[in-house]
Amino acid sequence: MKTSTFFALMAEYSTASVELDKVCEKYFGLKPPEAAKRANLNRLPVPTFRCGTQKSAFMVHVEDLANLIDAQREKALEQWQKMNG
């Protein structure tokens, strides 16, 4: 049975929008302060946003994160097939 990345992330985080601090190390390899700095400059591989004031936490929509994961997996699969196919 195949589960989509989007639904897997929804199950993991139980919400459609996740605080950047909760995903930055796992998916971007960045500590929260560096991730926030890059979010301010729009230098992350996914869009970020704030719900509220400029002091609100940066958020990431799980659909954008799922698309990034799927795109990276597709690249890896293509490279693997070139080497092994």
Secondary structure, DSSP 8 states (H G I E B T S, - for coil): ----HHHHHHHHHSSSEEEHHHHIIIII---HHHHHHHHHTT-SSS--EESSSTTS-EEEEHHHHHHHHHHHHHHHHHHHHHHH-
